[in-house]
Amino acid sequence: MADSNQIHNCVIIGSGPAGYTAAVYASRANLSPVLFTGPEPGGQLMITTDVENYPGYPEGVMGPQMMEDFKKQAERFGTVIHMEMISKVDFSGPVHKIWTEAGQEVHAHTIIISTGASAKWLGLESEKRLTNKGVSACAVCDGFFFRGMEVAVVGGGDTAAEEAQYLAKLCPKVHLLVRRDEMRASKIMQQRVLNTENIEVHWNTTTEEILGEEEVEGMRIKNSQTGEVKDVPVKGFFVAIGHKPNTSIFKDWLDMDETGYLKTVPGRSLTNIEGVFASGDAQDNIYRQAVTAAGTGCMAALDAERYLTEKEIV
Ligand code: NDP
């Protein structure tokens, strides 16, 4: 790592599609960006198998391979990549300060945050074991693999409602498991779910176990009112109980909504702090796609470049 007196033009935190795209743009603009990968280099796509909806890969691509391609492209133009996590930031001055977990202090004129979000999971051992073998946290990403099959979605929010409807177009039957006797989703989304013939809502229902050894074969569910436990055969099990943006280290500095998504100027990547830009799932709780994350990573790099030019730093 360079000495801590050096002020980098641009530091990127995070290594999903947003971070690496920001790195490609920033390095091609001669900003000599430095990227810190964070604890899960490559981000959420590293736990995905086939990616079939990213433009440019007509045959699809494995998530980890795609992230390796992103990384190579960022390195090709000179991005310096550190496999380290940033654990503290100080955005109080015109030069931004960040610290790696190992305690190294790093200074930068601009910071691009692309720390992503993590899906919340139920916490079952079988869920972990069968992830990517029928268990998924993204219907838009993985639903296609289950077309023609019976599937389940867990959750009662807008995401679960949306995923259930998405899957209902591909699958003959979708079981929606709601842990209370009502859904948190907006009324209109609830109505759509209830009006969709091939979605069966199981109220007051929790998941005891996801069944199957090599792949998902079913689920053991429990009605918390009656105590009844039953096994239902399904091939896909989609967990849609919310995401958590990885933004806790920024809470003293940046505006965020009540769940921690960073707020940016509409249509831009600018945060409330000059020279700090946000991209990808850390600031997007609506689309959450690799391609949209890449798009906002590009925006953040262009915004950073513009900022550095206006301040006559580059
Ligand atoms: P939410 O936090 O809104 O909902 C999470 C749901 O999962 C709740 O129904 C919750 O139950 C349930 N849940 C949580 N933990 C468990 C568990 N361990 N077991 C079973 N169920 C559990 O998350 P969403 O991802 O649905 O939405 C996040 C935000 O994004 C919201 O503001 C939403 O409105 C927005 N959004 C908007 C969309 C749109 O407008 N098109 C689409 C998708 C999201 P309980 O209610 O009992 O707490």
Residues whose N, C-alpha, C, O or C-beta is under 5 A from the ligand:
A	BS01	NDP	L122 G155 G156 G157 D158 T159 A160 E162 R179 R180 R184 A240 I241 G242 H243 N285
